[in-house]
Amino acid sequence: MNDRTIFEQIINKEIPANIIYEDSLCIIIDDISPQAPVHYLAIPKKLIKGISDLNDTEDKDILGHIMISIRNQMVKMNIKDYRLVINNGSEAGQTVFHLHIHILANRTLGWPPG
């Protein structure tokens, strides 16, 4: 039985995904169930279950790198307005327990969400 998350399987190229960007620390892919015309997922290659599981010393550079990678890709695509969403825990809507950041754009997004 495979205990790896779907994101680990995508990172390991065991299952396909439309990869928008990839480097040694993270991957940005299309969301398979988009909630906006642009809906990507930015995922650290290191398995971190959620924000609550971040390590104070080891993970701050990874998170900073992911944020800069998101910004760079949005600039490259000429997308100026977008929302970043991180769900932490099942009650917050997290369904895959591998930290990921939703990038939503190209439609008006309401507030409050949910």
CORURZI-V505991 format. One record per residue. N is the residue number from 1. RES is the residue in three letters. PSI is psi in radians with two decimals (none if undefined). OMEGA is omega in radians with two decimals (* if undefined). NEAR is the number of other ideal C-beta (glycine too) atoms within 10 Angstrom. Layout:
n=N res=RES psi=PSI omega=OMEGA near=NEAR
n=N res=RES psi=PSI omega=OMEGA near=NEAR
This chain:
n=1 res=MET psi=2.44 omega=-3.11 near=2
n=2 res=ASN psi=2.01 omega=-3.14 near=8
n=3 res=ASP psi=0.03 omega=3.14 near=5
n=4 res=ARG psi=2.56 omega=3.10 near=13
n=5 res=THR psi=2.84 omega=3.09 near=16
n=6 res=ILE psi=-0.59 omega=-3.14 near=15
n=7 res=PHE psi=-0.67 omega=3.07 near=22
n=8 res=GLU psi=-0.69 omega=3.12 near=17
n=9 res=GLN psi=-0.66 omega=3.07 near=14
n=10 res=ILE psi=-0.82 omega=3.13 near=20
n=11 res=ILE psi=-0.68 omega=-3.14 near=23
n=12 res=ASN psi=0.05 omega=3.13 near=10
n=13 res=LYS psi=0.49 omega=3.09 near=9
n=14 res=GLU psi=-0.47 omega=3.03 near=11
n=15 res=ILE psi=2.60 omega=-3.06 near=11
n=16 res=PRO psi=2.71 omega=3.02 near=9
n=17 res=ALA psi=2.70 omega=3.04 near=20
n=18 res=ASN psi=1.82 omega=-3.07 near=11
n=19 res=ILE psi=2.14 omega=3.11 near=13
n=20 res=ILE psi=-0.67 omega=-3.10 near=18
n=21 res=TYR psi=2.56 omega=3.07 near=15
n=22 res=GLU psi=2.45 omega=2.98 near=15
n=23 res=ASP psi=-2.89 omega=-3.04 near=11
n=24 res=SER psi=-0.32 omega=-3.07 near=6
n=25 res=LEU psi=-0.42 omega=-3.06 near=14
n=26 res=CYS psi=2.96 omega=3.09 near=23
n=27 res=ILE psi=2.50 omega=3.04 near=21
n=28 res=ILE psi=2.20 omega=-3.07 near=23
n=29 res=ILE psi=2.85 omega=2.97 near=20
n=30 res=ASP psi=2.45 omega=3.00 near=14
n=31 res=ASP psi=2.37 omega=-3.11 near=17
n=32 res=ILE psi=-0.17 omega=3.08 near=10
n=33 res=SER psi=1.23 omega=-2.99 near=7
n=34 res=PRO psi=2.44 omega=3.10 near=12
n=35 res=GLN psi=0.08 omega=3.10 near=11
n=36 res=ALA psi=2.84 omega=3.11 near=17
n=37 res=PRO psi=-0.61 omega=2.97 near=9
n=38 res=VAL psi=2.10 omega=3.09 near=17
n=39 res=HIS psi=1.77 omega=3.13 near=19
n=40 res=TYR psi=2.85 omega=3.02 near=26
n=41 res=LEU psi=2.22 omega=3.04 near=20
n=42 res=ALA psi=2.17 omega=-2.96 near=22
n=43 res=ILE psi=2.25 omega=3.02 near=25
n=44 res=PRO psi=2.52 omega=3.08 near=21
n=45 res=LYS psi=-0.47 omega=3.05 near=18
n=46 res=LYS psi=2.34 omega=3.10 near=14
n=47 res=LEU psi=1.97 omega=3.00 near=15
n=48 res=ILE psi=2.11 omega=-3.02 near=20
n=49 res=LYS psi=-0.64 omega=3.14 near=15
n=50 res=GLY psi=3.11 omega=3.13 near=18
n=51 res=ILE psi=-0.68 omega=-3.13 near=16
n=52 res=SER psi=-0.32 omega=-3.08 near=9
n=53 res=ASP psi=0.12 omega=3.13 near=12
n=54 res=LEU psi=2.46 omega=3.05 near=17
n=55 res=ASN psi=2.21 omega=-3.06 near=10
n=56 res=ASP psi=-0.67 omega=-3.06 near=6
n=57 res=THR psi=-0.69 omega=-3.03 near=7
n=58 res=GLU psi=-0.52 omega=-2.92 near=10
n=59 res=ASP psi=-0.19 omega=-3.10 near=16
n=60 res=LYS psi=-0.62 omega=3.11 near=11
n=61 res=ASP psi=-0.65 omega=3.11 near=10
n=62 res=ILE psi=-0.81 omega=-3.13 near=18
n=63 res=LEU psi=-0.73 omega=3.08 near=18
n=64 res=GLY psi=-0.73 omega=3.13 near=10
n=65 res=HIS psi=-0.75 omega=3.14 near=15
n=66 res=ILE psi=-0.76 omega=-3.14 near=23
n=67 res=MET psi=-0.75 omega=3.11 near=14
n=68 res=ILE psi=-0.67 omega=3.11 near=11
n=69 res=SER psi=-0.73 omega=3.08 near=20
n=70 res=ILE psi=-0.89 omega=-3.14 near=19
n=71 res=ARG psi=-0.80 omega=-3.12 near=11
n=72 res=ASN psi=-0.71 omega=3.14 near=12
n=73 res=GLN psi=-0.67 omega=3.12 near=16
n=74 res=MET psi=-0.70 omega=3.07 near=18
n=75 res=VAL psi=-0.80 omega=-3.14 near=10
n=76 res=LYS psi=-0.62 omega=-3.12 near=10
n=77 res=MET psi=0.05 omega=-3.12 near=14
n=78 res=ASN psi=0.66 omega=3.06 near=6
n=79 res=ILE psi=1.99 omega=-3.06 near=14
n=80 res=LYS psi=-0.55 omega=-3.08 near=8
n=81 res=ASP psi=2.15 omega=-3.14 near=11
n=82 res=TYR psi=2.82 omega=3.11 near=19
n=83 res=ARG psi=2.44 omega=3.03 near=13
n=84 res=LEU psi=2.33 omega=-3.12 near=14
n=85 res=VAL psi=2.32 omega=3.02 near=15
n=86 res=ILE psi=2.06 omega=3.03 near=14
n=87 res=ASN psi=2.36 omega=-3.13 near=17
n=88 res=ASN psi=1.75 omega=-3.14 near=16
n=89 res=GLY psi=2.74 omega=-3.04 near=12
n=90 res=SER psi=-0.63 omega=3.13 near=10
n=91 res=GLU psi=-0.36 omega=3.10 near=7
n=92 res=ALA psi=-0.01 omega=3.11 near=12
n=93 res=GLY psi=0.10 omega=3.12 near=12
n=94 res=GLN psi=2.20 omega=3.13 near=17
n=95 res=THR psi=-0.42 omega=3.05 near=8
n=96 res=VAL psi=2.08 omega=-3.04 near=15
n=97 res=PHE psi=1.10 omega=3.00 near=16
n=98 res=HIS psi=2.00 omega=-3.07 near=21
n=99 res=LEU psi=2.33 omega=3.07 near=26
n=100 res=HIS psi=2.63 omega=-3.11 near=26
n=101 res=ILE psi=2.12 omega=3.06 near=21
n=102 res=HIS psi=2.35 omega=3.06 near=19
n=103 res=ILE psi=1.99 omega=-3.07 near=22
n=104 res=LEU psi=2.34 omega=-3.11 near=20
n=105 res=ALA psi=3.00 omega=3.06 near=18
n=106 res=ASN psi=0.46 omega=2.89 near=13
n=107 res=ARG psi=2.73 omega=3.09 near=13
n=108 res=THR psi=2.23 omega=-3.11 near=6
n=109 res=LEU psi=2.26 omega=-3.11 near=14
n=110 res=GLY psi=2.91 omega=3.06 near=7
n=111 res=TRP psi=2.36 omega=0.06 near=6
n=112 res=PRO psi=2.68 omega=3.10 near=4
n=113 res=PRO psi=2.89 omega=3.07 near=9
n=114 res=GLY psi=none omega=* near=6
